[in-house]
Amino acid sequence: MSFPNLIDGRAIAEQIHAETALRVEALKARGIQPSLLFVRVGEDPASKVYVGMKEKTSARLGIVSDTRVLPEATTQAELLQLLEQANADGRIHGILVQAPLPKHIDERVVYSTVAPGKDVDGFHPINVGKLMLGDSSGFLPCTPAGVHELLIRSGVKIDGAEVVVLGRGNIVGKPMASILIQKSRNANATVTVCHSASRHVKEHCLRADIIVAALGSPKFVTAGMVKPGAVVVDVGVNRVSDPSAKGGSRLVGDVDFDAVQPIAGRITPNPGGVGPMTIAMLLQNTVRAAEMATR
């Protein structure tokens, strides 16, 4: 897939990986080995794939990773005990609990248990609060931070831009809006968040200079919703039925790429847009956690 207006997430992620690898080498020169703990509960197929990708990239950058796989029947208390042990282990700099968790485990409690200084996913309430307050000492959630980097490194003007964020989830929508409205460099946008109860979504989108689609609805953003020249970022990952595909299904984004691409000024492909950036920001956060822990 090659179009002149594509924002290449894989290429930009590689830029960040190169920068992260240099920071890893600087830490190793001081006798510090950055390390990351993955915790996975159950055998969700997608979780296995995601953690495997993160492990592979960690190893390539010189970050040591360890994965603890717990049975589906693991109790919340048992999981929290493991996290408390990891919090106390000075050899571990970052902790990531892979979602989804079994229904009997409260994600909010789990994310609140990970030490804020090791919360490389950016989900602890302290890190969420720091984002809202514009305090840069916290960790940003990886996917919205990755979208922000995509925009910055692609030369997209954010200051003063009209942005529509589609979706109000805690992982992407809310933090994305918070990042873009900050009174800081590469922010200062006017942000509208649209969600399942929003009216006139099309009209909001047609006003936007930048659209970030993160609502989990296949091909929701159509050509008639995008003004010519707008920047469109597709965060969606949706599995849809496709008898012609291997396994009878395929993944599509929240944007109807074929229809929107000719209209957009810049657009992310899916896959190959936001996904690689999420891993890049996770590993950047991990190295930063190691740097902060050893100051």
C-alpha positions as CSV (number, residue, x, y, z in Angstrom):
1,M,0.0,0.0,0.0
2,S,1.7,3.2,-1.2
3,F,0.0,6.6,-1.3
4,P,1.6,10.0,-1.1
5,N,-0.6,11.1,1.8
6,L,0.1,8.0,4.0
7,I,1.4,8.5,7.6
8,D,3.8,5.5,7.9
9,G,3.5,4.3,11.5
10,R,6.1,1.6,11.0
11,A,8.7,4.0,9.7
12,I,8.1,6.5,12.5
13,A,8.1,3.7,15.1
14,E,11.5,2.7,13.9
15,Q,12.8,6.2,14.4
16,I,11.6,6.0,18.0
17,H,13.1,2.5,18.4
18,A,16.5,3.9,17.3
19,E,16.3,6.6,19.9
20,T,15.2,4.2,22.6
21,A,18.0,1.8,21.7
22,L,20.6,4.6,22.3
23,R,19.1,5.3,25.7
24,V,19.3,1.5,26.5
25,E,23.0,1.5,25.6
26,A,23.6,4.6,27.8
27,L,21.9,2.8,30.8
28,K,23.9,-0.4,30.2
29,A,27.1,1.7,30.2
30,R,26.2,2.6,33.7
31,G,25.5,-1.0,34.7
32,I,21.7,-0.7,34.5
33,Q,19.7,-3.3,32.5
34,P,16.2,-1.9,31.6
35,S,13.6,-4.6,32.2
36,L,9.9,-5.1,31.6
37,L,7.4,-7.5,33.1
38,F,4.4,-8.7,31.1
39,V,1.5,-10.3,33.0
40,R,-1.1,-12.2,31.1
41,V,-4.1,-14.0,32.7
42,G,-5.7,-16.7,30.6
43,E,-5.2,-17.8,27.0
44,D,-6.8,-15.0,25.0
45,P,-5.4,-15.5,21.4
46,A,-5.1,-11.8,20.6
47,S,-3.3,-11.2,24.0
48,K,-0.8,-13.9,23.1
49,V,0.0,-12.3,19.8
50,Y,0.3,-8.8,21.3
51,V,2.6,-9.8,24.1
52,G,4.7,-11.8,21.7
53,M,5.2,-8.8,19.5
54,K,6.2,-6.7,22.5
55,E,8.6,-9.3,23.7
56,K,10.3,-9.6,20.3
57,T,10.7,-5.8,20.0
58,S,12.0,-5.5,23.6
59,A,14.7,-8.0,22.8
60,R,15.7,-6.2,19.6
61,L,16.2,-3.0,21.6
62,G,18.1,-4.6,24.4
63,I,15.3,-4.5,27.0
64,V,15.0,-7.6,29.1
65,S,11.4,-8.8,29.3
66,D,9.8,-11.6,31.3
67,T,6.2,-12.8,30.8
68,R,4.2,-14.4,33.6
69,V,1.2,-16.3,32.3
70,L,-1.4,-17.0,35.0
71,P,-4.4,-19.4,34.6
72,E,-7.8,-18.1,33.7
73,A,-9.0,-19.1,37.2
74,T,-6.4,-16.9,39.0
75,T,-8.1,-14.9,41.7
76,Q,-7.8,-11.1,41.9
77,A,-6.0,-11.5,45.2
78,E,-3.4,-13.7,43.6
79,L,-2.8,-11.3,40.7
80,L,-2.5,-8.4,43.1
81,Q,0.1,-10.3,45.2
82,L,2.2,-10.9,42.1
83,L,2.0,-7.2,41.2
84,E,3.0,-6.2,44.7
85,Q,6.1,-8.5,44.4
86,A,7.0,-6.9,41.1
87,N,6.5,-3.4,42.5
88,A,9.1,-4.3,45.2
89,D,11.6,-5.8,42.8
90,G,14.2,-3.2,41.9
91,R,15.3,-5.3,38.9
92,I,11.9,-4.6,37.2
93,H,11.4,-1.1,35.8
94,G,8.1,-1.5,33.9
95,I,5.0,-3.6,34.5
96,L,2.3,-4.2,31.9
97,V,-0.8,-6.2,32.6
98,Q,-2.2,-7.3,29.3
99,A,-5.9,-6.7,28.7
100,P,-8.5,-8.2,28.6
101,L,-8.6,-9.7,32.1
102,P,-11.1,-12.4,33.1
103,K,-14.5,-10.9,34.1
104,H,-14.0,-11.8,37.8
105,I,-11.0,-9.4,38.0
106,D,-11.6,-5.7,38.4
107,E,-9.2,-3.9,35.9
108,R,-9.4,-0.6,37.9
109,V,-8.1,-2.3,41.0
110,V,-5.3,-4.0,39.0
111,Y,-4.2,-0.8,37.3
112,S,-4.2,1.0,40.6
113,T,-2.0,-1.6,42.2
114,V,0.9,-1.2,39.7
115,A,3.4,1.2,41.2
116,P,3.0,4.6,39.4
117,G,6.7,4.7,38.6
118,K,6.5,1.3,36.9
119,D,3.1,1.9,35.2
120,V,4.5,2.1,31.6
121,D,0.9,1.6,30.3
122,G,-0.1,5.0,31.9
123,F,-3.3,3.7,33.5
124,H,-2.6,4.3,37.2
125,P,-4.9,7.1,38.6
126,I,-1.8,9.1,39.6
127,N,-0.5,9.1,36.0
128,V,-4.0,9.8,34.6
129,G,-4.2,12.8,37.0
130,K,-0.8,14.1,36.0
131,L,-1.9,14.0,32.4
132,M,-5.0,16.0,33.2
133,L,-2.9,18.5,35.1
134,G,-0.3,18.9,32.4
135,D,2.4,17.4,34.7
136,S,5.0,15.8,32.4
137,S,6.5,13.7,35.2
138,G,3.9,10.9,34.7
139,F,3.6,8.3,32.0
140,L,1.2,8.8,29.1
141,P,-1.0,5.9,27.8
142,C,0.9,4.3,24.9
143,T,-1.7,4.5,22.1
144,P,-2.7,8.2,22.4
145,A,0.9,9.1,23.0
146,G,1.8,7.2,19.8
147,V,-0.9,9.1,17.9
148,H,0.5,12.4,19.2
149,E,4.0,11.4,18.0
150,L,2.6,10.4,14.6
151,L,1.1,13.8,14.2
152,I,4.2,15.7,15.4
153,R,6.7,13.7,13.3
154,S,4.5,14.0,10.2
155,G,4.6,17.8,10.5
156,V,0.8,18.1,11.2
157,K,0.0,21.4,12.8
158,I,-1.8,20.8,16.0
159,D,-1.7,24.2,17.6
160,G,-5.1,25.9,17.1
161,A,-6.4,22.9,15.1
162,E,-10.0,21.7,15.3
163,V,-9.8,18.1,16.4
164,V,-12.6,15.5,16.6
165,V,-11.9,12.4,18.7
166,L,-14.4,9.7,18.1
167,G,-14.7,7.6,21.2
168,R,-14.5,8.4,24.9
169,G,-12.7,5.3,26.2
170,N,-10.2,5.4,29.1
171,I,-7.5,3.8,26.9
172,V,-7.6,6.1,23.9
173,G,-10.4,8.7,23.6
174,K,-10.2,10.5,26.9
175,P,-6.4,10.6,27.2
176,M,-6.1,11.6,23.5
177,A,-8.3,14.6,24.1
178,S,-6.3,15.5,27.3
179,I,-3.0,15.4,25.4
180,L,-4.2,17.6,22.6
181,I,-5.8,20.3,24.8
182,Q,-2.8,20.9,27.0
183,K,-1.3,24.4,27.1
184,S,2.0,23.2,25.7
185,R,4.0,22.8,22.5
186,N,2.4,20.5,19.9
187,A,-1.0,20.8,21.6
188,N,-3.3,23.8,22.1
189,A,-6.0,22.2,19.9
190,T,-9.7,22.7,20.2
191,V,-11.0,19.2,20.8
192,T,-14.5,17.8,20.4
193,V,-15.1,14.3,21.8
194,C,-18.0,12.4,20.1
195,H,-19.4,9.2,21.5
196,S,-22.4,6.9,21.3
197,A,-24.8,9.5,22.6
198,S,-23.5,12.4,20.5
199,R,-25.7,14.0,17.9
200,H,-24.7,15.4,14.6
201,V,-21.4,13.5,14.5
202,K,-21.0,14.0,10.7
203,E,-21.3,17.8,11.1
204,H,-18.7,17.7,13.9
205,C,-16.3,15.7,11.7
206,L,-16.8,17.9,8.7
207,R,-15.5,20.8,10.8
208,A,-12.3,19.0,11.9
209,D,-8.8,19.5,10.7
210,I,-7.8,16.3,12.4
211,I,-10.0,13.2,13.1
212,V,-8.9,10.5,15.5
213,A,-11.2,7.5,15.2
214,A,-11.1,5.3,18.2
215,L,-14.7,4.1,18.8
216,G,-14.5,0.4,17.7
217,S,-17.0,0.6,14.8
218,P,-15.9,-0.9,11.5
219,K,-15.5,1.7,8.7
220,F,-17.5,4.2,10.7
221,V,-15.8,7.2,9.1
222,T,-16.9,7.6,5.5
223,A,-16.0,9.9,2.8
224,G,-19.0,12.1,3.5
225,M,-17.7,12.8,7.0
226,V,-14.2,14.2,6.1
227,K,-13.5,17.7,4.7
228,P,-10.9,17.8,1.9
229,G,-7.3,18.0,3.3
230,A,-8.2,16.8,6.8
231,V,-5.8,14.5,8.7
232,V,-7.4,11.2,9.6
233,V,-5.9,8.8,12.2
234,D,-7.5,5.3,12.5
235,V,-7.0,3.6,15.8
236,G,-9.8,1.0,15.4
237,V,-9.2,-2.7,15.4
238,N,-12.4,-4.6,14.4
239,R,-12.8,-8.2,13.4
240,V,-15.4,-8.6,10.6
241,S,-16.6,-11.7,8.7
242,D,-15.0,-12.4,5.4
243,P,-15.5,-15.8,3.8
244,S,-12.7,-15.2,1.4
245,A,-10.1,-14.6,4.2
246,K,-8.1,-17.1,6.0
247,G,-10.1,-18.2,9.1
248,G,-13.3,-16.5,7.7
249,S,-12.6,-13.1,9.1
250,R,-10.3,-10.1,8.8
251,L,-9.4,-7.0,10.7
252,V,-10.5,-3.5,9.6
253,G,-10.3,-0.1,11.2
254,D,-12.8,2.6,12.1
255,V,-12.2,4.4,8.8
256,D,-13.3,3.4,5.4
257,F,-9.8,3.8,4.1
258,D,-10.5,3.3,0.3
259,A,-13.2,6.0,0.3
260,V,-11.5,8.4,2.7
261,Q,-7.9,8.2,1.4
262,P,-8.4,10.3,-1.8
263,I,-10.0,13.1,0.3
264,A,-7.7,13.2,3.3
265,G,-4.6,15.5,3.4
266,R,-2.9,12.8,5.5
267,I,-4.1,9.4,6.7
268,T,-2.9,6.4,8.6
269,P,-3.1,3.0,7.1
270,N,-4.6,0.1,9.1
271,P,-2.6,-2.0,9.8
272,G,0.7,-0.2,9.7
273,G,-0.4,3.1,11.3
274,V,-1.1,3.4,15.0
275,G,-0.3,-0.2,16.0
276,P,3.5,0.0,15.7
277,M,3.5,3.3,17.6
278,T,1.8,1.8,20.6
279,I,4.7,-0.7,21.1
280,A,7.3,2.1,20.4
281,M,5.8,4.3,23.2
282,L,5.6,1.3,25.6
283,L,9.3,0.6,25.3
284,Q,10.2,4.3,25.4
285,N,8.2,4.5,28.7
286,T,10.1,1.5,30.0
287,V,13.5,3.0,29.4
288,R,12.3,6.3,30.9
289,A,11.1,4.3,34.0
290,A,14.6,2.8,34.3
291,E,16.2,6.2,34.0
292,M,13.9,7.7,36.6
293,A,14.5,4.8,39.0
294,T,18.3,5.1,38.9
295,R,18.6,8.9,39.3
